[in-house]
Amino acid sequence: MPPSPSKCAPSASDLRHLGGKVRELRFVLDGSSVRITYWLAPQRRIVLLTVFRKTRQREEAEIDRARQAQKVCEADHGPAEHGYDRGKEDTR
């Protein structure tokens, strides 16, 4: 039986602001803590920056890498040319 939709949605404890414009989604996958970094770009866009498995030794380096990726993305890339618009679909 699939989990209820309320258990599939991230809670506030699953989201973390990393400073500046970079944020992080935290979750467990196959027993490992995984992080996806992203930033909220203009025009209601979410830009995924990096994905990594969390370890105590690597976390700060990965956060620095995400911050650098965000700066490069914002400075070197123009607005999105294509967007994904999720239509209303049956999600039973």
Phi and psi restraints in degrees (range 20) as a CNS / XPLOR table:
assign (resid 1 and name C) (resid 2 and name N)
       (resid 2 and name CA) (resid 2 and name C) 1.0 -68.3 20.0 2
assign (resid 2 and name N) (resid 2 and name CA)
       (resid 2 and name C) (resid 3 and name N) 1.0 152.5 20.0 2
assign (resid 2 and name C) (resid 3 and name N)
       (resid 3 and name CA) (resid 3 and name C) 1.0 -64.5 20.0 2
assign (resid 3 and name N) (resid 3 and name CA)
       (resid 3 and name C) (resid 4 and name N) 1.0 155.0 20.0 2
assign (resid 3 and name C) (resid 4 and name N)
       (resid 4 and name CA) (resid 4 and name C) 1.0 -68.0 20.0 2
assign (resid 4 and name N) (resid 4 and name CA)
       (resid 4 and name C) (resid 5 and name N) 1.0 151.3 20.0 2
assign (resid 4 and name C) (resid 5 and name N)
       (resid 5 and name CA) (resid 5 and name C) 1.0 -55.6 20.0 2
assign (resid 5 and name N) (resid 5 and name CA)
       (resid 5 and name C) (resid 6 and name N) 1.0 -33.5 20.0 2
assign (resid 5 and name C) (resid 6 and name N)
       (resid 6 and name CA) (resid 6 and name C) 1.0 -65.9 20.0 2
assign (resid 6 and name N) (resid 6 and name CA)
       (resid 6 and name C) (resid 7 and name N) 1.0 -27.0 20.0 2
assign (resid 6 and name C) (resid 7 and name N)
       (resid 7 and name CA) (resid 7 and name C) 1.0 -85.4 20.0 2
assign (resid 7 and name N) (resid 7 and name CA)
       (resid 7 and name C) (resid 8 and name N) 1.0 -12.7 20.0 2
assign (resid 7 and name C) (resid 8 and name N)
       (resid 8 and name CA) (resid 8 and name C) 1.0 -87.3 20.0 2
assign (resid 8 and name N) (resid 8 and name CA)
       (resid 8 and name C) (resid 9 and name N) 1.0 -24.8 20.0 2
assign (resid 8 and name C) (resid 9 and name N)
       (resid 9 and name CA) (resid 9 and name C) 1.0 -78.6 20.0 2
assign (resid 9 and name N) (resid 9 and name CA)
       (resid 9 and name C) (resid 10 and name N) 1.0 141.5 20.0 2
assign (resid 9 and name C) (resid 10 and name N)
       (resid 10 and name CA) (resid 10 and name C) 1.0 -67.8 20.0 2
assign (resid 10 and name N) (resid 10 and name CA)
       (resid 10 and name C) (resid 11 and name N) 1.0 146.1 20.0 2
assign (resid 10 and name C) (resid 11 and name N)
       (resid 11 and name CA) (resid 11 and name C) 1.0 -99.3 20.0 2
assign (resid 11 and name N) (resid 11 and name CA)
       (resid 11 and name C) (resid 12 and name N) 1.0 174.6 20.0 2
assign (resid 11 and name C) (resid 12 and name N)
       (resid 12 and name CA) (resid 12 and name C) 1.0 -58.8 20.0 2
assign (resid 12 and name N) (resid 12 and name CA)
       (resid 12 and name C) (resid 13 and name N) 1.0 -32.4 20.0 2
assign (resid 12 and name C) (resid 13 and name N)
       (resid 13 and name CA) (resid 13 and name C) 1.0 -72.6 20.0 2
assign (resid 13 and name N) (resid 13 and name CA)
       (resid 13 and name C) (resid 14 and name N) 1.0 -14.5 20.0 2
assign (resid 13 and name C) (resid 14 and name N)
       (resid 14 and name CA) (resid 14 and name C) 1.0 -87.5 20.0 2
assign (resid 14 and name N) (resid 14 and name CA)
       (resid 14 and name C) (resid 15 and name N) 1.0 -10.0 20.0 2
assign (resid 14 and name C) (resid 15 and name N)
       (resid 15 and name CA) (resid 15 and name C) 1.0 -115.1 20.0 2
assign (resid 15 and name N) (resid 15 and name CA)
       (resid 15 and name C) (resid 16 and name N) 1.0 140.3 20.0 2
assign (resid 15 and name C) (resid 16 and name N)
       (resid 16 and name CA) (resid 16 and name C) 1.0 -143.6 20.0 2
assign (resid 16 and name N) (resid 16 and name CA)
       (resid 16 and name C) (resid 17 and name N) 1.0 135.7 20.0 2
assign (resid 16 and name C) (resid 17 and name N)
       (resid 17 and name CA) (resid 17 and name C) 1.0 -86.6 20.0 2
assign (resid 17 and name N) (resid 17 and name CA)
       (resid 17 and name C) (resid 18 and name N) 1.0 126.6 20.0 2
assign (resid 17 and name C) (resid 18 and name N)
       (resid 18 and name CA) (resid 18 and name C) 1.0 -100.4 20.0 2
assign (resid 18 and name N) (resid 18 and name CA)
       (resid 18 and name C) (resid 19 and name N) 1.0 5.0 20.0 2
assign (resid 18 and name C) (resid 19 and name N)
       (resid 19 and name CA) (resid 19 and name C) 1.0 103.9 20.0 2
assign (resid 19 and name N) (resid 19 and name CA)
       (resid 19 and name C) (resid 20 and name N) 1.0 149.9 20.0 2
assign (resid 19 and name C) (resid 20 and name N)
       (resid 20 and name CA) (resid 20 and name C) 1.0 61.1 20.0 2
assign (resid 20 and name N) (resid 20 and name CA)
       (resid 20 and name C) (resid 21 and name N) 1.0 -132.0 20.0 2
assign (resid 20 and name C) (resid 21 and name N)
       (resid 21 and name CA) (resid 21 and name C) 1.0 -100.4 20.0 2
assign (resid 21 and name N) (resid 21 and name CA)
       (resid 21 and name C) (resid 22 and name N) 1.0 -0.4 20.0 2
assign (resid 21 and name C) (resid 22 and name N)
       (resid 22 and name CA) (resid 22 and name C) 1.0 -90.9 20.0 2
assign (resid 22 and name N) (resid 22 and name CA)
       (resid 22 and name C) (resid 23 and name N) 1.0 135.7 20.0 2
assign (resid 22 and name C) (resid 23 and name N)
       (resid 23 and name CA) (resid 23 and name C) 1.0 -129.1 20.0 2
assign (resid 23 and name N) (resid 23 and name CA)
       (resid 23 and name C) (resid 24 and name N) 1.0 170.2 20.0 2
assign (resid 23 and name C) (resid 24 and name N)
       (resid 24 and name CA) (resid 24 and name C) 1.0 -139.5 20.0 2
assign (resid 24 and name N) (resid 24 and name CA)
       (resid 24 and name C) (resid 25 and name N) 1.0 138.5 20.0 2
assign (resid 24 and name C) (resid 25 and name N)
       (resid 25 and name CA) (resid 25 and name C) 1.0 -105.6 20.0 2
assign (resid 25 and name N) (resid 25 and name CA)
       (resid 25 and name C) (resid 26 and name N) 1.0 126.5 20.0 2
assign (resid 25 and name C) (resid 26 and name N)
       (resid 26 and name CA) (resid 26 and name C) 1.0 -114.3 20.0 2
assign (resid 26 and name N) (resid 26 and name CA)
       (resid 26 and name C) (resid 27 and name N) 1.0 135.1 20.0 2
assign (resid 26 and name C) (resid 27 and name N)
       (resid 27 and name CA) (resid 27 and name C) 1.0 -158.3 20.0 2
assign (resid 27 and name N) (resid 27 and name CA)
       (resid 27 and name C) (resid 28 and name N) 1.0 169.1 20.0 2
assign (resid 27 and name C) (resid 28 and name N)
       (resid 28 and name CA) (resid 28 and name C) 1.0 -109.6 20.0 2
assign (resid 28 and name N) (resid 28 and name CA)
       (resid 28 and name C) (resid 29 and name N) 1.0 132.6 20.0 2
assign (resid 28 and name C) (resid 29 and name N)
       (resid 29 and name CA) (resid 29 and name C) 1.0 -132.9 20.0 2
assign (resid 29 and name N) (resid 29 and name CA)
       (resid 29 and name C) (resid 30 and name N) 1.0 119.5 20.0 2
assign (resid 29 and name C) (resid 30 and name N)
       (resid 30 and name CA) (resid 30 and name C) 1.0 52.4 20.0 2
assign (resid 30 and name N) (resid 30 and name CA)
       (resid 30 and name C) (resid 31 and name N) 1.0 39.3 20.0 2
assign (resid 30 and name C) (resid 31 and name N)
       (resid 31 and name CA) (resid 31 and name C) 1.0 82.1 20.0 2
assign (resid 31 and name N) (resid 31 and name CA)
       (resid 31 and name C) (resid 32 and name N) 1.0 -1.3 20.0 2
assign (resid 31 and name C) (resid 32 and name N)
       (resid 32 and name CA) (resid 32 and name C) 1.0 -109.5 20.0 2
assign (resid 32 and name N) (resid 32 and name CA)
       (resid 32 and name C) (resid 33 and name N) 1.0 141.1 20.0 2
assign (resid 32 and name C) (resid 33 and name N)
       (resid 33 and name CA) (resid 33 and name C) 1.0 -75.8 20.0 2
assign (resid 33 and name N) (resid 33 and name CA)
       (resid 33 and name C) (resid 34 and name N) 1.0 124.8 20.0 2
assign (resid 33 and name C) (resid 34 and name N)
       (resid 34 and name CA) (resid 34 and name C) 1.0 -120.6 20.0 2
assign (resid 34 and name N) (resid 34 and name CA)
       (resid 34 and name C) (resid 35 and name N) 1.0 145.1 20.0 2
assign (resid 34 and name C) (resid 35 and name N)
       (resid 35 and name CA) (resid 35 and name C) 1.0 -126.6 20.0 2
assign (resid 35 and name N) (resid 35 and name CA)
       (resid 35 and name C) (resid 36 and name N) 1.0 137.7 20.0 2
assign (resid 35 and name C) (resid 36 and name N)
       (resid 36 and name CA) (resid 36 and name C) 1.0 -119.6 20.0 2
assign (resid 36 and name N) (resid 36 and name CA)
       (resid 36 and name C) (resid 37 and name N) 1.0 122.2 20.0 2
assign (resid 36 and name C) (resid 37 and name N)
       (resid 37 and name CA) (resid 37 and name C) 1.0 -95.6 20.0 2
assign (resid 37 and name N) (resid 37 and name CA)
       (resid 37 and name C) (resid 38 and name N) 1.0 148.3 20.0 2
assign (resid 37 and name C) (resid 38 and name N)
       (resid 38 and name CA) (resid 38 and name C) 1.0 -155.6 20.0 2
assign (resid 38 and name N) (resid 38 and name CA)
       (resid 38 and name C) (resid 39 and name N) 1.0 168.0 20.0 2
assign (resid 38 and name C) (resid 39 and name N)
       (resid 39 and name CA) (resid 39 and name C) 1.0 -138.1 20.0 2
assign (resid 39 and name N) (resid 39 and name CA)
       (resid 39 and name C) (resid 40 and name N) 1.0 152.9 20.0 2
assign (resid 39 and name C) (resid 40 and name N)
       (resid 40 and name CA) (resid 40 and name C) 1.0 -92.6 20.0 2
assign (resid 40 and name N) (resid 40 and name CA)
       (resid 40 and name C) (resid 41 and name N) 1.0 100.8 20.0 2
assign (resid 40 and name C) (resid 41 and name N)
       (resid 41 and name CA) (resid 41 and name C) 1.0 -83.0 20.0 2
assign (resid 41 and name N) (resid 41 and name CA)
       (resid 41 and name C) (resid 42 and name N) 1.0 166.0 20.0 2
assign (resid 41 and name C) (resid 42 and name N)
       (resid 42 and name CA) (resid 42 and name C) 1.0 -56.8 20.0 2
assign (resid 42 and name N) (resid 42 and name CA)
       (resid 42 and name C) (resid 43 and name N) 1.0 161.3 20.0 2
assign (resid 42 and name C) (resid 43 and name N)
       (resid 43 and name CA) (resid 43 and name C) 1.0 64.0 20.0 2
assign (resid 43 and name N) (resid 43 and name CA)
       (resid 43 and name C) (resid 44 and name N) 1.0 36.3 20.0 2
assign (resid 43 and name C) (resid 44 and name N)
       (resid 44 and name CA) (resid 44 and name C) 1.0 57.3 20.0 2
assign (resid 44 and name N) (resid 44 and name CA)
       (resid 44 and name C) (resid 45 and name N) 1.0 40.0 20.0 2
assign (resid 44 and name C) (resid 45 and name N)
       (resid 45 and name CA) (resid 45 and name C) 1.0 -104.8 20.0 2
assign (resid 45 and name N) (resid 45 and name CA)
       (resid 45 and name C) (resid 46 and name N) 1.0 145.9 20.0 2
assign (resid 45 and name C) (resid 46 and name N)
       (resid 46 and name CA) (resid 46 and name C) 1.0 -113.3 20.0 2
assign (resid 46 and name N) (resid 46 and name CA)
       (resid 46 and name C) (resid 47 and name N) 1.0 123.9 20.0 2
assign (resid 46 and name C) (resid 47 and name N)
       (resid 47 and name CA) (resid 47 and name C) 1.0 -110.1 20.0 2
assign (resid 47 and name N) (resid 47 and name CA)
       (resid 47 and name C) (resid 48 and name N) 1.0 118.0 20.0 2
assign (resid 47 and name C) (resid 48 and name N)
       (resid 48 and name CA) (resid 48 and name C) 1.0 -78.4 20.0 2
assign (resid 48 and name N) (resid 48 and name CA)
       (resid 48 and name C) (resid 49 and name N) 1.0 132.9 20.0 2
assign (resid 48 and name C) (resid 49 and name N)
       (resid 49 and name CA) (resid 49 and name C) 1.0 -105.9 20.0 2
assign (resid 49 and name N) (resid 49 and name CA)
       (resid 49 and name C) (resid 50 and name N) 1.0 -56.7 20.0 2
assign (resid 49 and name C) (resid 50 and name N)
       (resid 50 and name CA) (resid 50 and name C) 1.0 -144.5 20.0 2
assign (resid 50 and name N) (resid 50 and name CA)
       (resid 50 and name C) (resid 51 and name N) 1.0 160.9 20.0 2
assign (resid 50 and name C) (resid 51 and name N)
       (resid 51 and name CA) (resid 51 and name C) 1.0 -133.5 20.0 2
assign (resid 51 and name N) (resid 51 and name CA)
       (resid 51 and name C) (resid 52 and name N) 1.0 134.9 20.0 2
assign (resid 51 and name C) (resid 52 and name N)
       (resid 52 and name CA) (resid 52 and name C) 1.0 -155.4 20.0 2
assign (resid 52 and name N) (resid 52 and name CA)
       (resid 52 and name C) (resid 53 and name N) 1.0 155.6 20.0 2
assign (resid 52 and name C) (resid 53 and name N)
       (resid 53 and name CA) (resid 53 and name C) 1.0 -85.4 20.0 2
assign (resid 53 and name N) (resid 53 and name CA)
       (resid 53 and name C) (resid 54 and name N) 1.0 132.9 20.0 2
assign (resid 53 and name C) (resid 54 and name N)
       (resid 54 and name CA) (resid 54 and name C) 1.0 -76.9 20.0 2
assign (resid 54 and name N) (resid 54 and name CA)
       (resid 54 and name C) (resid 55 and name N) 1.0 129.8 20.0 2
assign (resid 54 and name C) (resid 55 and name N)
       (resid 55 and name CA) (resid 55 and name C) 1.0 -137.8 20.0 2
assign (resid 55 and name N) (resid 55 and name CA)
       (resid 55 and name C) (resid 56 and name N) 1.0 152.2 20.0 2
assign (resid 55 and name C) (resid 56 and name N)
       (resid 56 and name CA) (resid 56 and name C) 1.0 -59.7 20.0 2
assign (resid 56 and name N) (resid 56 and name CA)
       (resid 56 and name C) (resid 57 and name N) 1.0 -38.6 20.0 2
assign (resid 56 and name C) (resid 57 and name N)
       (resid 57 and name CA) (resid 57 and name C) 1.0 -73.0 20.0 2
assign (resid 57 and name N) (resid 57 and name CA)
       (resid 57 and name C) (resid 58 and name N) 1.0 -30.5 20.0 2
assign (resid 57 and name C) (resid 58 and name N)
       (resid 58 and name CA) (resid 58 and name C) 1.0 -97.4 20.0 2
assign (resid 58 and name N) (resid 58 and name CA)
       (resid 58 and name C) (resid 59 and name N) 1.0 -14.8 20.0 2
assign (resid 58 and name C) (resid 59 and name N)
       (resid 59 and name CA) (resid 59 and name C) 1.0 -58.3 20.0 2
assign (resid 59 and name N) (resid 59 and name CA)
       (resid 59 and name C) (resid 60 and name N) 1.0 -48.6 20.0 2
assign (resid 59 and name C) (resid 60 and name N)
       (resid 60 and name CA) (resid 60 and name C) 1.0 -64.6 20.0 2
assign (resid 60 and name N) (resid 60 and name CA)
       (resid 60 and name C) (resid 61 and name N) 1.0 -39.6 20.0 2
assign (resid 60 and name C) (resid 61 and name N)
       (resid 61 and name CA) (resid 61 and name C) 1.0 -64.1 20.0 2
assign (resid 61 and name N) (resid 61 and name CA)
       (resid 61 and name C) (resid 62 and name N) 1.0 -39.0 20.0 2
assign (resid 61 and name C) (resid 62 and name N)
       (resid 62 and name CA) (resid 62 and name C) 1.0 -68.6 20.0 2
assign (resid 62 and name N) (resid 62 and name CA)
       (resid 62 and name C) (resid 63 and name N) 1.0 -37.4 20.0 2
assign (resid 62 and name C) (resid 63 and name N)
       (resid 63 and name CA) (resid 63 and name C) 1.0 -65.5 20.0 2
assign (resid 63 and name N) (resid 63 and name CA)
       (resid 63 and name C) (resid 64 and name N) 1.0 -42.3 20.0 2
assign (resid 63 and name C) (resid 64 and name N)
       (resid 64 and name CA) (resid 64 and name C) 1.0 -61.1 20.0 2
assign (resid 64 and name N) (resid 64 and name CA)
       (resid 64 and name C) (resid 65 and name N) 1.0 -40.4 20.0 2
assign (resid 64 and name C) (resid 65 and name N)
       (resid 65 and name CA) (resid 65 and name C) 1.0 -62.8 20.0 2
assign (resid 65 and name N) (resid 65 and name CA)
       (resid 65 and name C) (resid 66 and name N) 1.0 -40.7 20.0 2
assign (resid 65 and name C) (resid 66 and name N)
       (resid 66 and name CA) (resid 66 and name C) 1.0 -66.3 20.0 2
assign (resid 66 and name N) (resid 66 and name CA)
       (resid 66 and name C) (resid 67 and name N) 1.0 -41.6 20.0 2
assign (resid 66 and name C) (resid 67 and name N)
       (resid 67 and name CA) (resid 67 and name C) 1.0 -62.0 20.0 2
assign (resid 67 and name N) (resid 67 and name CA)
       (resid 67 and name C) (resid 68 and name N) 1.0 -42.0 20.0 2
assign (resid 67 and name C) (resid 68 and name N)
       (resid 68 and name CA) (resid 68 and name C) 1.0 -65.8 20.0 2
assign (resid 68 and name N) (resid 68 and name CA)
       (resid 68 and name C) (resid 69 and name N) 1.0 -41.6 20.0 2
assign (resid 68 and name C) (resid 69 and name N)
       (resid 69 and name CA) (resid 69 and name C) 1.0 -61.5 20.0 2
assign (resid 69 and name N) (resid 69 and name CA)
       (resid 69 and name C) (resid 70 and name N) 1.0 -39.2 20.0 2
assign (resid 69 and name C) (resid 70 and name N)
       (resid 70 and name CA) (resid 70 and name C) 1.0 -64.2 20.0 2
assign (resid 70 and name N) (resid 70 and name CA)
       (resid 70 and name C) (resid 71 and name N) 1.0 -44.4 20.0 2
assign (resid 70 and name C) (resid 71 and name N)
       (resid 71 and name CA) (resid 71 and name C) 1.0 -62.5 20.0 2
assign (resid 71 and name N) (resid 71 and name CA)
       (resid 71 and name C) (resid 72 and name N) 1.0 -44.0 20.0 2
assign (resid 71 and name C) (resid 72 and name N)
       (resid 72 and name CA) (resid 72 and name C) 1.0 -64.4 20.0 2
assign (resid 72 and name N) (resid 72 and name CA)
       (resid 72 and name C) (resid 73 and name N) 1.0 -44.5 20.0 2
assign (resid 72 and name C) (resid 73 and name N)
       (resid 73 and name CA) (resid 73 and name C) 1.0 -59.7 20.0 2
assign (resid 73 and name N) (resid 73 and name CA)
       (resid 73 and name C) (resid 74 and name N) 1.0 -47.0 20.0 2
assign (resid 73 and name C) (resid 74 and name N)
       (resid 74 and name CA) (resid 74 and name C) 1.0 -67.5 20.0 2
assign (resid 74 and name N) (resid 74 and name CA)
       (resid 74 and name C) (resid 75 and name N) 1.0 -39.2 20.0 2
assign (resid 74 and name C) (resid 75 and name N)
       (resid 75 and name CA) (resid 75 and name C) 1.0 -79.2 20.0 2
assign (resid 75 and name N) (resid 75 and name CA)
       (resid 75 and name C) (resid 76 and name N) 1.0 -36.8 20.0 2
assign (resid 75 and name C) (resid 76 and name N)
       (resid 76 and name CA) (resid 76 and name C) 1.0 -102.6 20.0 2
assign (resid 76 and name N) (resid 76 and name CA)
       (resid 76 and name C) (resid 77 and name N) 1.0 -9.9 20.0 2
assign (resid 76 and name C) (resid 77 and name N)
       (resid 77 and name CA) (resid 77 and name C) 1.0 -118.9 20.0 2
assign (resid 77 and name N) (resid 77 and name CA)
       (resid 77 and name C) (resid 78 and name N) 1.0 135.3 20.0 2
assign (resid 77 and name C) (resid 78 and name N)
       (resid 78 and name CA) (resid 78 and name C) 1.0 -76.3 20.0 2
assign (resid 78 and name N) (resid 78 and name CA)
       (resid 78 and name C) (resid 79 and name N) 1.0 -175.4 20.0 2
assign (resid 78 and name C) (resid 79 and name N)
       (resid 79 and name CA) (resid 79 and name C) 1.0 -60.9 20.0 2
assign (resid 79 and name N) (resid 79 and name CA)
       (resid 79 and name C) (resid 80 and name N) 1.0 155.4 20.0 2
assign (resid 79 and name C) (resid 80 and name N)
       (resid 80 and name CA) (resid 80 and name C) 1.0 -60.6 20.0 2
assign (resid 80 and name N) (resid 80 and name CA)
       (resid 80 and name C) (resid 81 and name N) 1.0 138.1 20.0 2
assign (resid 80 and name C) (resid 81 and name N)
       (resid 81 and name CA) (resid 81 and name C) 1.0 -91.9 20.0 2
assign (resid 81 and name N) (resid 81 and name CA)
       (resid 81 and name C) (resid 82 and name N) 1.0 -25.1 20.0 2
assign (resid 81 and name C) (resid 82 and name N)
       (resid 82 and name CA) (resid 82 and name C) 1.0 -128.2 20.0 2
assign (resid 82 and name N) (resid 82 and name CA)
       (resid 82 and name C) (resid 83 and name N) 1.0 141.8 20.0 2
assign (resid 82 and name C) (resid 83 and name N)
       (resid 83 and name CA) (resid 83 and name C) 1.0 -125.7 20.0 2
assign (resid 83 and name N) (resid 83 and name CA)
       (resid 83 and name C) (resid 84 and name N) 1.0 158.0 20.0 2
assign (resid 83 and name C) (resid 84 and name N)
       (resid 84 and name CA) (resid 84 and name C) 1.0 -107.4 20.0 2
assign (resid 84 and name N) (resid 84 and name CA)
       (resid 84 and name C) (resid 85 and name N) 1.0 121.0 20.0 2
assign (resid 84 and name C) (resid 85 and name N)
       (resid 85 and name CA) (resid 85 and name C) 1.0 -115.2 20.0 2
assign (resid 85 and name N) (resid 85 and name CA)
       (resid 85 and name C) (resid 86 and name N) 1.0 106.9 20.0 2
assign (resid 85 and name C) (resid 86 and name N)
       (resid 86 and name CA) (resid 86 and name C) 1.0 -74.8 20.0 2
assign (resid 86 and name N) (resid 86 and name CA)
       (resid 86 and name C) (resid 87 and name N) 1.0 114.5 20.0 2
assign (resid 86 and name C) (resid 87 and name N)
       (resid 87 and name CA) (resid 87 and name C) 1.0 -75.0 20.0 2
assign (resid 87 and name N) (resid 87 and name CA)
       (resid 87 and name C) (resid 88 and name N) 1.0 166.5 20.0 2
assign (resid 87 and name C) (resid 88 and name N)
       (resid 88 and name CA) (resid 88 and name C) 1.0 -69.6 20.0 2
assign (resid 88 and name N) (resid 88 and name CA)
       (resid 88 and name C) (resid 89 and name N) 1.0 125.5 20.0 2
assign (resid 88 and name C) (resid 89 and name N)
       (resid 89 and name CA) (resid 89 and name C) 1.0 -137.4 20.0 2
assign (resid 89 and name N) (resid 89 and name CA)
       (resid 89 and name C) (resid 90 and name N) 1.0 161.8 20.0 2
assign (resid 89 and name C) (resid 90 and name N)
       (resid 90 and name CA) (resid 90 and name C) 1.0 -74.2 20.0 2
assign (resid 90 and name N) (resid 90 and name CA)
       (resid 90 and name C) (resid 91 and name N) 1.0 117.4 20.0 2
assign (resid 90 and name C) (resid 91 and name N)
       (resid 91 and name CA) (resid 91 and name C) 1.0 -113.6 20.0 2
assign (resid 91 and name N) (resid 91 and name CA)
       (resid 91 and name C) (resid 92 and name N) 1.0 34.2 20.0 2
